[in-house]
């Protein structure tokens, strides 16, 4: 019994060290993210010094109106949108890799990207929109709806059968080739 206690204490110490290391890596990553965001806002046609950008981000009232407009109204929204889109793509990729238990899985493997291509091609070639009133977002709307439809088809075809990840990949590849054929047909038609 006495030999078990030191092993448990050693395991607890290792666990705390690993968690402290993970916390350090997360904080380092957040710092790198904040620095790259500030660099992204400072780089561009306005040629803004990084120190001025940081001061404007910290206190927008103290900055000149020109600098405040460039940083807060023009560059920061774009940089934050890029950050959000990158985070969402990373989460989607991690989710797909987890579901398939394959670190190489991506939307191209399952035909989701090919379905989005079909939706965009339909909008470009025929001008038809799956969402009425999409207006200038017709290509984006069609691509999203077709990708969502492919995801639902894939989900229901594999969930109803209770299939494995390998079968899901095969269904996705069949969907990929089908969508590629439809895209080629639309290209030929145009």
C-alpha positions in Angstrom: 0.0 0.0 0.0 2.9 2.3 0.8 4.3 1.8 -2.7 1.0 2.9 -4.3 1.0 6.3 -2.7 4.3 7.6 -4.2 3.1 6.4 -7.6 -0.2 8.3 -7.2 1.7 11.4 -6.0 4.0 11.1 -8.9 1.1 10.8 -11.4 -0.6 13.9 -9.8 2.6 15.9 -10.1 3.0 14.9 -13.8 -0.7 15.8 -14.4 -0.1 19.3 -12.9 3.0 19.8 -14.9 1.2 18.8 -18.2 -1.7 21.2 -17.4 0.7 24.0 -16.6 2.5 23.4 -19.9 -0.8 23.4 -21.8 -1.8 26.6 -20.1 1.5 28.2 -21.1 1.0 27.1 -24.7 -2.6 28.5 -24.8 -1.4 31.8 -23.3 1.5 31.9 -25.8 -0.9 31.2 -28.6 -3.3 33.9 -27.5 -0.4 36.4 -27.3 0.7 35.4 -30.8 -2.9 35.8 -32.0 -3.2 39.3 -30.5 0.1 40.4 -32.0 -0.8 39.0 -35.4 -4.2 40.7 -35.3 -2.5 44.1 -34.4 0.1 43.5 -37.3 -2.8 42.7 -39.7 -4.5 46.0 -38.8 -1.3 48.0 -39.1 -0.2 46.6 -42.5 -1.8 48.1 -45.5 -2.0 51.1 -47.8 -2.2 53.6 -44.9 1.3 52.6 -43.7 0.3 52.8 -40.0 3.0 52.3 -37.4 2.3 49.4 -35.0 2.6 51.6 -31.9 0.0 54.0 -33.3 -2.4 51.1 -34.0 -1.9 49.7 -30.5 -2.6 53.1 -29.0 -5.7 53.5 -31.2 -7.0 50.1 -30.2 -6.4 50.9 -26.5 -7.9 54.4 -26.6 -9.9 55.3 -29.8 -10.8 58.8 -28.5 -7.1 59.8 -28.2 -6.3 58.9 -31.8 -6.7 61.2 -34.8 -10.1 60.8 -36.6 -8.3 59.5 -39.7 -6.4 56.8 -37.7 -9.5 55.9 -35.7 -11.6 55.4 -38.9 -8.9 53.4 -40.6 -8.3 51.1 -37.6 -11.9 50.8 -36.1 -14.1 51.1 -39.2 -12.0 49.7 -42.0 -9.3 47.3 -40.9 -10.4 45.8 -37.6 -13.7 44.4 -38.8 -12.0 42.7 -41.7 -9.3 41.3 -39.4 -11.8 40.0 -36.8 -13.9 38.4 -39.6 -10.8 36.6 -40.9 -10.1 35.5 -37.3 -13.7 34.2 -36.9 -13.7 32.4 -40.3 -10.3 30.8 -39.6 -11.5 29.6 -36.2 -14.7 28.1 -37.7 -12.7 26.4 -40.5 -10.4 24.9 -37.9 -13.2 23.7 -35.8 -15.0 22.2 -38.8 -11.8 20.4 -39.8 -11.2 19.1 -36.3 -14.8 17.9 -36.1 -14.6 16.1 -39.4 -11.2 14.5 -38.5 -12.7 13.4 -35.1 -15.9 11.9 -36.7 -13.9 9.9 -39.2 -11.0 9.1 -36.9 -8.7 10.2 -39.7 -6.3 13.1 -39.4 -6.3 13.5 -43.2 -10.1 14.0 -43.5 -11.4 17.2 -45.0 -14.5 18.5 -46.8 -13.1 17.3 -50.1 -13.0 13.7 -48.9 -16.7 13.6 -48.2 -17.9 15.6 -51.2 -19.1 18.6 -49.3 -16.8 21.0 -51.1 -17.8 19.5 -54.5 -21.5 20.0 -53.6 -20.7 23.6 -52.8 -19.1 23.9 -56.2 -22.2 22.5 -57.8 -24.3 25.1 -56.0 -22.0 28.0 -57.0 -21.9 26.7 -60.6 -25.7 26.5 -60.8 -25.9 30.1 -59.7 -23.3 31.3 -62.1 -24.4 29.3 -65.2 -28.2 29.4 -64.8 -28.7 32.4 -62.4 -31.1 30.2 -60.4 -31.1 30.6 -56.6 -32.3 28.1 -54.1 -33.1 30.9 -51.7 -35.5 33.5 -53.1 -34.3 37.0 -52.6 -30.6 36.1 -52.2 -29.8 39.1 -54.5 -26.0 39.7 -54.7 -25.4 36.7 -52.5 -26.8 34.2 -54.9 -23.5 32.3 -55.5 -22.7 32.1 -51.7 -26.3 31.1 -50.8 -26.4 28.3 -53.4 -23.0 27.0 -52.3 -24.0 27.0 -48.7 -27.3 25.3 -49.3 -25.8 22.7 -51.6 -23.0 21.9 -49.1 -25.6 21.7 -46.3 -27.7 19.3 -48.5 -24.7 17.1 -49.2 -23.9 17.0 -45.5 -27.5 16.0 -44.7 -27.5 13.3 -47.4 -24.2 12.0 -46.1 -25.5 12.0 -42.5 -28.8 10.3 -43.2 -27.3 7.7 -45.6 -24.7 6.7 -43.1 -26.8 7.1 -39.9 -29.7 5.1 -41.1 -27.5 2.2 -41.8 -25.2 2.5 -38.8 -22.1 2.3 -40.9 -18.5 2.7 -40.1 -16.2 5.6 -40.8 -14.8 3.7 -43.8 -18.3 3.4 -45.4 -18.9 7.0 -44.7 -15.8 7.9 -46.6 -16.9 5.7 -49.5 -20.3 7.3 -49.6 -18.6 10.7 -49.5 -16.4 9.8 -52.4 -19.4 8.6 -54.4 -21.0 12.0 -53.6 -17.8 13.8 -54.7 -17.7 12.1 -58.1 -21.4 12.7 -58.6 -21.0 16.4 -57.9 -17.9 16.6 -60.0 -19.9 15.1 -62.9 -22.7 17.6 -62.5 -20.2 20.5 -62.3 -18.5 19.3 -65.5 -22.0 19.1 -67.2 -22.7 22.7 -66.1 -19.4 23.8 -67.5 -20.0 22.1 -70.8 -23.5 23.7 -70.9 -22.1 27.2 -70.3 
